[in-house]
Structures are given as structure tokens and as C-alpha cells.
Amino acid sequence: MTPIEPALSPVLELRDLGRIAEICRLRARVWLASGAAPNAFANGQWREACDDTARHWIVESDGVIVAAL
């Protein structure tokens, strides 16, 4: 049986600033999976000082952010 590939959105500009925390959690998960120390991420997030004012671009799978820049 062949696994089904998830449907990915095109690259989208994030307009809902309420979702920035999702990006911050994704960053932390990626760094943790790469071996970073868990205590490096307050509240399980990597938040940048500019996150609330920067433009963010995302890719989603079933409404979940799976990539961000």
C-alpha cells in the first residue's frame, strides 16, 4: 500500500496575527527535533522580537502550519 501524500497549500502570506504562536511553536519543535535543549524555548516557543510586526509566509496541510518563513 502506498502512503497518501498530504495536500499542501501554496505559499501564503499569514494575515491572521493570532496564528503567530503556531509559527513560534513550529520553530521550537524543529529545533528540539534537531537536538536543541528544551529549556531554550520559553513556553515551548521560539519567539523573535520582530514577530508581531514582521511579514510571515506559511505553507499549510489540512489547516495546520507545516512550514514558515
Secondary structure, 3 states (H helix, E strand, C coil): CCCCCCCECCCEECCCHHHHHHHHHHHHHHHHHCCCCHHHCHHHCCCCCCCCCCCCEEEEECCEEEEEC
